[in-house]
Protein backbone atom coordinates (compact mmCIF):
# COMPACT_ATOMS: atom_id res chain seq x y z
CA UNK A 1 0.00 0.00 0.00
CA UNK A 2 2.81 2.41 0.90
CA UNK A 3 4.49 1.82 -2.48
CA UNK A 4 1.27 2.79 -4.27
CA UNK A 5 0.89 6.00 -2.27
CA UNK A 6 4.55 6.85 -2.77
CA UNK A 7 4.31 6.20 -6.52
CA UNK A 8 1.42 8.67 -6.73
CA UNK A 9 3.18 11.32 -4.64
CA UNK A 10 6.50 10.92 -6.49
CA UNK A 11 4.92 11.29 -9.92
CA UNK A 12 2.76 14.20 -8.75
CA UNK A 13 5.70 16.08 -7.22
CA UNK A 14 8.07 15.63 -10.16
CA UNK A 15 5.48 16.64 -12.75
CA UNK A 16 4.19 19.55 -10.63
CA UNK A 17 7.64 21.15 -10.44
CA UNK A 18 8.67 20.22 -14.01
CA UNK A 19 5.72 21.80 -15.82
CA UNK A 20 6.63 25.49 -15.13
CA UNK A 21 10.08 24.97 -16.70
CA UNK A 22 8.49 23.23 -19.70
CA UNK A 23 6.07 26.16 -20.13
CA UNK A 24 8.98 28.62 -20.00
CA UNK A 25 11.04 26.73 -22.59
CA UNK A 26 8.04 26.14 -24.88
CA UNK A 27 7.25 29.85 -24.95
CA UNK A 28 10.88 30.79 -25.68
CA UNK A 29 11.06 28.27 -28.53
CA UNK A 30 7.50 29.11 -29.70
CA UNK A 31 6.33 25.50 -29.31
CA UNK A 32 2.72 26.51 -28.93
CA UNK A 33 -0.72 25.59 -30.26
CA UNK A 34 -2.18 28.46 -32.27
CA UNK A 35 -5.93 29.25 -32.17
CA UNK A 36 -8.08 28.52 -35.24
CA UNK A 37 -11.69 27.71 -36.11
CA UNK A 38 -11.48 24.22 -34.57
CA UNK A 39 -9.70 25.32 -31.41
CA UNK A 40 -11.50 26.35 -28.25
CA UNK A 41 -8.75 28.70 -27.06
CA UNK A 42 -8.03 32.26 -28.18
CA UNK A 43 -4.27 32.54 -27.62
CA UNK A 44 -1.06 30.59 -28.15
CA UNK A 45 -0.64 27.84 -25.54
CA UNK A 46 2.43 25.58 -25.06
CA UNK A 47 1.70 21.97 -26.05
CA UNK A 48 4.45 20.00 -24.31
CA UNK A 49 2.71 19.12 -21.04
CA UNK A 50 2.97 15.44 -21.96
CA UNK A 51 6.73 15.63 -21.43
CA UNK A 52 6.16 16.45 -17.76
CA UNK A 53 3.58 13.65 -17.45
CA UNK A 54 5.96 11.16 -19.06
CA UNK A 55 8.88 12.19 -16.84
CA UNK A 56 6.90 11.99 -13.61
CA UNK A 57 5.21 8.69 -14.44
CA UNK A 58 8.31 6.92 -15.77
CA UNK A 59 10.51 8.03 -12.86
CA UNK A 60 7.93 6.95 -10.29
CA UNK A 61 7.23 3.59 -11.95
CA UNK A 62 10.92 2.72 -12.17
CA UNK A 63 11.57 3.87 -8.60
CA UNK A 64 8.71 2.03 -6.87
CA UNK A 65 7.85 -1.01 -9.00
CA UNK A 66 9.14 -4.34 -7.62
CA UNK A 67 11.00 -5.62 -10.70
CA UNK A 68 11.37 -9.06 -9.14
CA UNK A 69 7.60 -9.61 -9.48
CA UNK A 70 7.06 -7.60 -12.66
CA UNK A 71 9.54 -8.91 -15.18
CA UNK A 72 7.44 -7.66 -18.09
CA UNK A 73 7.87 -4.03 -17.00
CA UNK A 74 10.85 -3.47 -19.30
CA UNK A 75 8.66 -4.11 -22.33
CA UNK A 76 5.91 -1.83 -21.05
CA UNK A 77 8.49 0.93 -20.61
CA UNK A 78 9.70 0.32 -24.18
CA UNK A 79 6.15 0.89 -25.45
CA UNK A 80 5.97 4.06 -23.32
CA UNK A 81 9.11 5.40 -24.98
CA UNK A 82 7.82 4.69 -28.50
CA UNK A 83 4.55 6.52 -27.79
CA UNK A 84 6.44 9.37 -26.11
CA UNK A 85 8.70 9.87 -29.14
CA UNK A 86 5.73 9.81 -31.54
CA UNK A 87 3.79 12.31 -29.45
CA UNK A 88 6.73 14.66 -28.83
CA UNK A 89 7.59 14.71 -32.53
CA UNK A 90 3.97 15.47 -33.43
CA UNK A 91 3.72 18.24 -30.82
CA UNK A 92 6.84 19.92 -32.18
CA UNK A 93 6.37 19.20 -35.89
CA UNK A 94 3.13 17.51 -37.03
CA UNK A 95 3.46 13.87 -38.09
CA UNK A 96 1.20 12.32 -40.80
CA UNK A 97 -1.51 10.11 -39.24
CA UNK A 98 -0.23 6.98 -40.98
CA UNK A 99 3.23 7.40 -39.45
CA UNK A 100 1.73 7.81 -35.99
CA UNK A 101 -0.32 4.67 -36.61
CA UNK A 102 2.79 2.69 -37.51
CA UNK A 103 4.47 3.78 -34.29
CA UNK A 104 1.39 2.86 -32.28
CA UNK A 105 1.31 -0.54 -33.99
CA UNK A 106 4.90 -1.26 -32.93
CA UNK A 107 4.19 -0.17 -29.35
CA UNK A 108 1.09 -2.39 -29.27
CA UNK A 109 3.00 -5.33 -30.79
CA UNK A 110 5.67 -5.08 -28.08
CA UNK A 111 2.97 -5.21 -25.41
CA UNK A 112 1.20 -8.17 -26.99
CA UNK A 113 4.21 -10.31 -27.91
CA UNK A 114 6.67 -9.46 -25.14
CA UNK A 115 4.58 -8.31 -22.17
CA UNK A 116 1.57 -10.60 -22.65
CA UNK A 117 -0.90 -7.71 -22.64
CA UNK A 118 -3.30 -9.79 -24.66
CA UNK A 119 -7.02 -10.59 -24.82
CA UNK A 120 -7.49 -14.35 -25.01
CA UNK A 121 -11.22 -14.72 -24.34
CA UNK A 122 -14.54 -13.01 -25.06
CA UNK A 123 -16.10 -14.57 -21.94
CA UNK A 124 -18.94 -16.11 -23.91
CA UNK A 125 -19.99 -13.03 -25.90
CA UNK A 126 -21.58 -14.26 -29.17
CA UNK A 127 -20.85 -17.77 -27.91
CA UNK A 128 -17.08 -17.22 -28.07
CA UNK A 129 -14.81 -18.01 -25.16
CA UNK A 130 -11.25 -18.99 -26.07
CA UNK A 131 -9.82 -17.03 -28.98
CA UNK A 132 -7.47 -18.58 -31.55
CA UNK A 133 -3.94 -17.20 -31.13
CA UNK A 134 -3.98 -15.21 -34.38
CA UNK A 135 -7.36 -13.67 -33.53
CA UNK A 136 -6.22 -12.88 -29.99
CA UNK A 137 -3.12 -11.08 -31.26
CA UNK A 138 -5.03 -9.08 -33.88
CA UNK A 139 -7.84 -8.14 -31.48
CA UNK A 140 -5.38 -7.09 -28.78
CA UNK A 141 -3.33 -4.85 -31.07
CA UNK A 142 -6.53 -3.33 -32.47
CA UNK A 143 -7.90 -2.70 -28.95
CA UNK A 144 -4.71 -0.99 -27.79
CA UNK A 145 -4.61 1.29 -30.84
CA UNK A 146 -8.31 2.17 -30.50
CA UNK A 147 -7.98 3.13 -26.83
CA UNK A 148 -4.80 5.14 -27.46
CA UNK A 149 -6.49 7.19 -30.17
CA UNK A 150 -9.77 7.52 -28.26
CA UNK A 151 -7.97 9.51 -25.56
CA UNK A 152 -6.20 11.55 -28.20
CA UNK A 153 -9.53 12.41 -29.84
CA UNK A 154 -11.23 13.60 -26.62
CA UNK A 155 -8.30 15.89 -25.82
CA UNK A 156 -10.13 18.93 -27.16
CA UNK A 157 -10.93 21.02 -24.09
CA UNK A 158 -9.11 21.89 -20.90
CA UNK A 159 -8.80 19.05 -18.42
CA UNK A 160 -10.94 16.46 -20.19
CA UNK A 161 -8.53 13.76 -21.37
CA UNK A 162 -6.43 14.04 -18.22
CA UNK A 163 -9.45 13.94 -15.89
CA UNK A 164 -11.04 10.94 -17.61
CA UNK A 165 -7.68 9.15 -17.80
CA UNK A 166 -7.03 9.74 -14.10
CA UNK A 167 -10.52 8.55 -13.18
CA UNK A 168 -10.08 5.30 -15.12
CA UNK A 169 -6.51 4.73 -13.89
CA UNK A 170 -7.49 5.25 -10.23
CA UNK A 171 -10.55 3.00 -10.63
CA UNK A 172 -8.56 0.16 -12.18
CA UNK A 173 -5.51 0.78 -9.98
CA UNK A 174 -7.66 0.42 -6.87
CA UNK A 175 -9.02 -2.88 -8.19
CA UNK A 176 -5.50 -4.17 -8.89
CA UNK A 177 -4.59 -3.31 -5.31
CA UNK A 178 -7.60 -5.23 -3.98
CA UNK A 179 -6.60 -8.37 -5.89
CA UNK A 180 -2.97 -7.98 -4.80
CA UNK A 181 -1.42 -6.98 -8.16
CA UNK A 182 0.59 -4.15 -6.66
CA UNK A 183 2.79 -3.73 -9.74
CA UNK A 184 -0.16 -2.74 -11.94
CA UNK A 185 -1.59 -0.55 -9.19
CA UNK A 186 1.73 1.33 -9.09
CA UNK A 187 1.62 1.93 -12.86
CA UNK A 188 -1.96 3.21 -12.57
CA UNK A 189 -1.32 5.50 -9.61
CA UNK A 190 1.98 6.82 -10.94
CA UNK A 191 0.26 7.87 -14.17
CA UNK A 192 -2.70 9.40 -12.34
CA UNK A 193 -0.36 11.31 -10.00
CA UNK A 194 1.53 12.80 -12.94
CA UNK A 195 -1.67 13.69 -14.80
CA UNK A 196 -3.35 15.27 -11.76
CA UNK A 197 -0.27 17.45 -11.21
CA UNK A 198 -0.45 18.50 -14.88
CA UNK A 199 -4.14 19.36 -14.53
CA UNK A 200 -3.25 22.15 -12.11
CA UNK A 201 -1.74 24.00 -15.09
CA UNK A 202 -4.39 22.86 -17.56
CA UNK A 203 -7.53 24.16 -15.87
CA UNK A 204 -8.97 27.35 -17.36
CA UNK A 205 -7.17 29.58 -18.08
CA UNK A 206 -4.86 26.86 -19.35
CA UNK A 207 -1.15 27.56 -19.18
CA UNK A 208 -0.20 24.40 -21.10
CA UNK A 209 -1.78 21.51 -23.04
CA UNK A 210 -0.75 17.86 -22.72
CA UNK A 211 -0.48 17.54 -26.48
CA UNK A 212 -0.24 14.20 -28.28
CA UNK A 213 2.63 13.25 -25.98
CA UNK A 214 0.30 13.27 -22.99
CA UNK A 215 -2.95 12.04 -24.52
CA UNK A 216 -1.33 9.11 -26.35
CA UNK A 217 0.54 8.09 -23.20
CA UNK A 218 -2.60 8.27 -21.05
CA UNK A 219 -4.42 6.18 -23.66
CA UNK A 220 -1.60 3.64 -23.72
CA UNK A 221 -1.65 3.21 -19.93
CA UNK A 222 -5.45 2.87 -19.90
CA UNK A 223 -5.28 0.24 -22.67
CA UNK A 224 -2.74 -1.81 -20.68
CA UNK A 225 -4.76 -1.56 -17.48
CA UNK A 226 -8.03 -2.41 -19.25
CA UNK A 227 -6.69 -5.51 -21.01
CA UNK A 228 -5.02 -6.71 -17.80
CA UNK A 229 -8.31 -6.08 -15.95
CA UNK A 230 -10.16 -8.30 -18.41
CA UNK A 231 -7.53 -11.04 -18.56
CA UNK A 232 -6.84 -11.33 -14.83
CA UNK A 233 -10.45 -12.36 -14.28
CA UNK A 234 -9.54 -15.71 -15.81
CA UNK A 235 -7.17 -16.29 -12.89
CA UNK A 236 -9.46 -15.15 -10.05
CA UNK A 237 -12.95 -16.57 -10.74
CA UNK A 238 -13.65 -17.09 -7.02
CA UNK A 239 -12.13 -13.82 -5.81
CA UNK A 240 -14.65 -11.62 -3.95
CA UNK A 241 -13.53 -8.66 -6.07
CA UNK A 242 -14.07 -10.43 -9.41
CA UNK A 243 -16.69 -8.88 -11.68
CA UNK A 244 -19.39 -10.50 -13.77
CA UNK A 245 -19.83 -9.45 -17.43
CA UNK A 246 -16.18 -8.38 -17.50
CA UNK A 247 -15.94 -7.10 -21.12
CA UNK A 248 -19.04 -4.93 -20.69
CA UNK A 249 -17.79 -3.62 -17.35
CA UNK A 250 -14.46 -2.66 -18.98
CA UNK A 251 -16.28 -0.84 -21.78
CA UNK A 252 -18.42 0.94 -19.18
CA UNK A 253 -15.28 2.17 -17.42
CA UNK A 254 -13.99 3.65 -20.71
CA UNK A 255 -17.38 4.70 -22.03
CA UNK A 256 -16.69 8.36 -22.77
CA UNK A 257 -13.58 8.01 -24.98
CA UNK A 258 -14.78 4.79 -26.63
CA UNK A 259 -18.37 5.85 -27.32
CA UNK A 260 -17.44 9.35 -28.50
CA UNK A 261 -14.84 7.94 -30.89
CA UNK A 262 -17.28 5.37 -32.28
CA UNK A 263 -20.05 7.97 -32.65
CA UNK A 264 -17.81 10.51 -34.41
CA UNK A 265 -16.38 7.92 -36.80
CA UNK A 266 -19.89 6.74 -37.74
CA UNK A 267 -21.11 10.31 -38.27
CA UNK A 268 -18.13 11.11 -40.47
CA UNK A 269 -18.62 7.93 -42.51
CA UNK A 270 -22.32 8.78 -43.03
CA UNK A 271 -21.27 12.23 -44.21
CA UNK A 272 -18.86 10.65 -46.68
CA UNK A 273 -15.76 11.88 -44.86
CA UNK A 274 -12.69 10.07 -43.64
CA UNK A 275 -13.03 8.84 -40.03
CA UNK A 276 -9.86 10.84 -39.32
CA UNK A 277 -11.24 14.06 -40.83
CA UNK A 278 -11.07 16.76 -38.10
CA UNK A 279 -14.29 18.56 -37.18
CA UNK A 280 -16.28 19.87 -34.18
CA UNK A 281 -18.68 16.98 -33.64
CA UNK A 282 -17.24 15.51 -30.43
CA UNK A 283 -19.42 15.52 -27.33
CA UNK A 284 -17.19 18.10 -25.65
CA UNK A 285 -17.61 20.39 -28.68
CA UNK A 286 -21.39 20.05 -28.39
CA UNK A 287 -21.24 21.10 -24.74
CA UNK A 288 -19.06 24.10 -25.59
CA UNK A 289 -21.42 25.07 -28.44
CA UNK A 290 -24.34 24.88 -26.00
CA UNK A 291 -22.64 27.50 -23.86
CA UNK A 292 -20.78 25.61 -21.15
CA UNK A 293 -17.25 26.66 -20.24
CA UNK A 294 -14.33 24.26 -20.62
CA UNK A 295 -14.31 23.34 -16.95
CA UNK A 296 -18.09 22.97 -16.78
CA UNK A 297 -18.05 20.66 -19.82
CA UNK A 298 -15.18 18.65 -18.35
CA UNK A 299 -16.96 18.32 -14.99
CA UNK A 300 -20.16 17.17 -16.70
CA UNK A 301 -18.37 14.52 -18.75
CA UNK A 302 -16.38 13.24 -15.77
CA UNK A 303 -19.63 12.91 -13.80
CA UNK A 304 -21.22 11.08 -16.73
CA UNK A 305 -18.28 8.65 -16.86
CA UNK A 306 -18.57 8.10 -13.09
CA UNK A 307 -22.29 7.41 -13.59
CA UNK A 308 -21.49 4.70 -16.15
CA UNK A 309 -18.82 3.16 -13.90
CA UNK A 310 -21.38 2.88 -11.09
CA UNK A 311 -23.98 1.63 -13.58
CA UNK A 312 -21.92 -1.30 -14.86
CA UNK A 313 -20.82 -2.25 -11.34
CA UNK A 314 -24.44 -2.22 -10.16
CA UNK A 315 -25.89 -4.16 -13.11
CA UNK A 316 -23.02 -6.55 -13.83
CA UNK A 317 -25.31 -9.53 -13.15
CA UNK A 318 -27.21 -8.76 -16.39
CA UNK A 319 -24.59 -10.47 -18.52
CA UNK A 320 -22.22 -8.94 -21.04
CA UNK A 321 -24.55 -8.55 -24.04
CA UNK A 322 -27.47 -7.16 -22.03
CA UNK A 323 -25.23 -4.80 -20.07
CA UNK A 324 -23.49 -3.65 -23.23
CA UNK A 325 -26.87 -2.96 -24.86
CA UNK A 326 -27.95 -0.98 -21.80
CA UNK A 327 -24.76 1.10 -21.90
CA UNK A 328 -25.14 1.90 -25.60
CA UNK A 329 -28.85 2.75 -25.29
CA UNK A 330 -28.28 5.17 -22.41
CA UNK A 331 -25.22 6.73 -24.07
CA UNK A 332 -27.13 7.21 -27.34
CA UNK A 333 -30.12 8.74 -25.55
CA UNK A 334 -27.94 11.19 -23.64
CA UNK A 335 -26.01 12.18 -26.77
CA UNK A 336 -29.20 12.61 -28.81
CA UNK A 337 -30.67 14.80 -26.07
CA UNK A 338 -27.53 16.93 -26.04
CA UNK A 339 -27.42 17.22 -29.84
CA UNK A 340 -31.07 18.33 -30.14
CA UNK A 341 -30.57 20.80 -27.29
CA UNK A 342 -27.57 22.32 -29.07
CA UNK A 343 -29.53 22.66 -32.32
CA UNK A 344 -32.40 24.40 -30.51
CA UNK A 345 -29.92 26.65 -28.71
CA UNK A 346 -28.38 27.67 -32.04
CA UNK A 347 -31.80 28.50 -33.51
CA UNK A 348 -32.62 30.75 -30.57
CA UNK A 349 -29.47 32.82 -31.04
C-alpha positions, -999 to 999 in steps of 0.1 A, spaced: 0 0 0 28 24 9 45 18 -25 13 28 -43 9 60 -23 46 69 -28 43 62 -65 14 87 -67 32 113 -46 65 109 -65 49 113 -99 28 142 -87 57 161 -72 81 156 -102 55 166 -127 42 195 -106 76 211 -104 87 202 -140 57 218 -158 66 255 -151 101 250 -167 85 232 -197 61 262 -201 90 286 -200 110 267 -226 80 261 -249 73 299 -250 109 308 -257 111 283 -285 75 291 -297 63 255 -293 27 265 -289 -7 256 -303 -22 285 -323 -59 293 -322 -81 285 -352 -117 277 -361 -115 242 -346 -97 253 -314 -115 263 -282 -88 287 -271 -80 323 -282 -43 325 -276 -11 306 -282 -6 278 -255 24 256 -251 17 220 -260 44 200 -243 27 191 -210 30 154 -220 67 156 -214 62 164 -178 36 137 -174 60 112 -191 89 122 -168 69 120 -136 52 87 -144 83 69 -158 105 80 -129 79 69 -103 72 36 -119 109 27 -122 116 39 -86 87 20 -69 79 -10 -90 91 -43 -76 110 -56 -107 114 -91 -91 76 -96 -95 71 -76 -127 95 -89 -152 74 -77 -181 79 -40 -170 108 -35 -193 87 -41 -223 59 -18 -211 85 9 -206 97 3 -242 61 9 -255 60 41 -233 91 54 -250 78 47 -285 46 65 -278 64 94 -261 87 99 -291 57 98 -315 38 123 -294 67 147 -288 76 147 -325 40 155 -334 37 182 -308 68 199 -322 64 192 -359 31 175 -370 35 139 -381 12 123 -408 -15 101 -392 -2 70 -410 32 74 -395 17 78 -360 -3 47 -366 28 27 -375 45 38 -343 14 29 -323 13 -5 -340 49 -13 -329 42 -2 -293 11 -24 -293 30 -53 -308 57 -51 -281 30 -52 -254 12 -82 -270 42 -103 -279 67 -95 -251 46 -83 -222 16 -106 -227 -9 -77 -226 -33 -98 -247 -70 -106 -248 -75 -144 -250 -112 -147 -243 -145 -130 -251 -161 -146 -219 -189 -161 -239 -200 -130 -259 -216 -143 -292 -208 -178 -279 -171 -172 -281 -148 -180 -252 -113 -190 -261 -98 -170 -290 -75 -186 -315 -39 -172 -311 -40 -152 -344 -74 -137 -335 -62 -129 -300 -31 -111 -313 -50 -91 -339 -78 -81 -315 -54 -71 -288 -33 -48 -311 -65 -33 -325 -79 -27 -290 -47 -10 -278 -46 13 -308 -83 22 -305 -80 31 -268 -48 51 -275 -65 72 -302 -98 75 -283 -80 95 -256 -62 116 -282 -95 124 -298 -112 136 -266 -83 159 -258 -101 189 -272 -109 210 -241 -91 219 -209 -88 191 -184 -109 165 -202 -85 138 -214 -64 140 -182 -95 139 -159 -110 109 -176 -77 92 -178 -70 97 -141 -105 85 -132 -101 53 -151 -65 47 -139 -75 52 -102 -106 30 -106 -86 2 -122 -55 8 -100 -77 4 -69 -90 -29 -82 -55 -42 -89 -46 -33 -53 -76 -52 -40 -66 -84 -59 -30 -80 -48 -14 -70 -82 6 -41 -67 28 -37 -97 -2 -27 -119 -16 -5 -92 17 13 -91 16 19 -129 -20 32 -126 -13 55 -96 20 68 -109 3 79 -142 -27 94 -123 -4 113 -100 15 128 -129 -17 137 -148 -33 153 -118 -3 175 -112 -5 185 -149 -41 194 -145 -32 222 -121 -17 240 -151 -44 229 -176 -75 242 -159 -90 273 -174 -72 296 -181 -49 269 -194 -11 276 -192 -2 244 -211 -18 215 -230 -8 179 -227 -5 175 -265 -2 142 -283 26 132 -260 3 133 -230 -30 120 -245 -13 91 -263 5 81 -232 -26 83 -211 -44 62 -237 -16 36 -237 -17 32 -199 -55 29 -199 -53 2 -227 -27 -18 -207 -48 -16 -175 -80 -24 -193 -67 -55 -210 -50 -67 -178 -83 -61 -159 -102 -83 -184 -75 -110 -186 -68 -113 -148 -105 -124 -143 -95 -157 -158 -72 -163 -129 -95 -152 -101 -129 -166 -107 -136 -171 -70 -121 -138 -58 -147 -116 -40 -135 -87 -61 -141 -104 -94 -167 -89 -117 -194 -105 -138 -198 -95 -174 -162 -84 -175 -159 -71 -211 -190 -49 -207 -178 -36 -174 -145 -27 -190 -163 -8 -218 -184 9 -192 -153 22 -174 -140 36 -207 -174 47 -220 -167 84 -228 -136 80 -250 -148 48 -266 -184 59 -273 -174 93 -285 -148 79 -309 -173 54 -323 -200 80 -326 -178 105 -344 -164 79 -368 -199 67 -377 -211 103 -383 -181 111 -405 -186 79 -425 -223 88 -430 -213 122 -442 -189 107 -467 -158 119 -449 -127 101 -436 -130 88 -400 -99 108 -393 -112 141 -408 -111 168 -381 -143 186 -372 -163 199 -342 -187 170 -336 -172 155 -304 -194 155 -273 -172 181 -257 -176 204 -287 -214 201 -284 -212 211 -247 -191 241 -256 -214 251 -284 -243 249 -260 -226 275 -239 -208 256 -212 -172 267 -202 -143 243 -206 -143 233 -169 -181 230 -168 -180 207 -198 -152 186 -183 -170 183 -150 -202 172 -167 -184 145 -187 -164 132 -158 -196 129 -138 -212 111 -167 -183 87 -169 -186 81 -131 -223 74 -136 -215 47 -161 -188 32 -139 -214 29 -111 -240 16 -136 -219 -13 -149 -208 -23 -113 -244 -22 -102 -259 -42 -131 -230 -66 -138 -253 -95 -132 -272 -88 -164 -246 -105 -185 -222 -89 -210 -245 -86 -240 -275 -72 -220 -252 -48 -201 -235 -36 -232 -269 -30 -249 -280 -10 -218 -248 11 -219 -251 19 -256 -288 28 -253 -283 52 -224 -252 67 -241 -271 72 -273 -301 87 -255 -279 112 -236 -260 122 -268 -292 126 -288 -307 148 -261 -275 169 -260 -274 172 -298 -311 183 -301 -306 208 -273 -276 223 -291 -295 227 -323 -324 244 -305 -299 266 -287 -284 277 -320 -318 285 -335 -326 307 -306 -295 328 -310 
